[in-house]
């Protein structure tokens, strides 16, 4: 009997270790980008493409992900007390759970991500970067890369393949200031998009031609709508990838965020793309008027417009001046020490994919 007890004890121990070994069969493969968008080299919160890898195995696993970018990560912080959870999420296919990440430098950490038995793909979304350190030359735009170190219970630790998730390019085309535009009509338009401080007929009482500024996109998706929450029935971005299809400043918006973020907190962008136009050396006796709205000029038709707003923190549309000295549809800027700033908000048109 004594010998039988010892044998039984050894067998039980062997079974315990066999069970642990069986749980360590999950492997990590892949590492690819679902999108490789052009991002603005002027931007500090540029949204890179979604990054996906796969965890395979017969048993469930709980993993930790250290997501590694080639630039500093600037994803929006959604929880300011306790753990600084951000909008960056790891989404396990089929689960509907968006695990929130915390950011440190160029890395995002996702903890205790549950992989079901049989394995699943994991997609990392809403990663934003500061692209201002990149230099755009005449060759291929510089790439922004992403990879991940995956570890945890029930998985063989591994580093996923590094992949480009975006390329940086200049968002604004060369801006030209025209000072001596020949005036032939009261709405003298040029041939390039978004003529700000447009030329007006010099014979209008009280109004003198200063000139106009030519502002344009350097690539087709550089100007973006706000996204969910904005007027006009804008897209919800409720599915992965829709943030790029809809071309919005807002990223992917999960049904719910995990991580204890307060109810009602979302990652909706504060505004659409905004352009800042600064005027300097304004004489003290001069009142400078600018258009309250500017329609895109050129192709495609109905590509969008720019709306003069109060400030980046106050998106109230500025109303046109009623002064007899003003040209219709313009508003006076307030100059301080010879300088004044106009803020224009991009409003997508029917030809833009960012407006439904």
BELSUL-V204821 format. One record per helix or strand. SS is the DSSP state (@ for helix, = for strand). FROM is the first residue (numbers start at 1). TO is the last residue. Records with the same first field share a line. If there is no record, write none. Layout:
BEGIN
SS = FROM-TO  FROM-TO
END
This chain:
BEGIN
@ = 2-23  242-245
= = 26-33  37-40  46-47  51-56  61-69  73-73  77-77  86-86  89-92  98-100  102-104  107-115  120-125  128-129  143-153  155-155  158-159  163-169  172-172  176-178  195-196  212-214  217-217  225-225  248-248  257-257  274-279  289-291  293-295  304-311  314-317  330-332  336-336  339-348
END
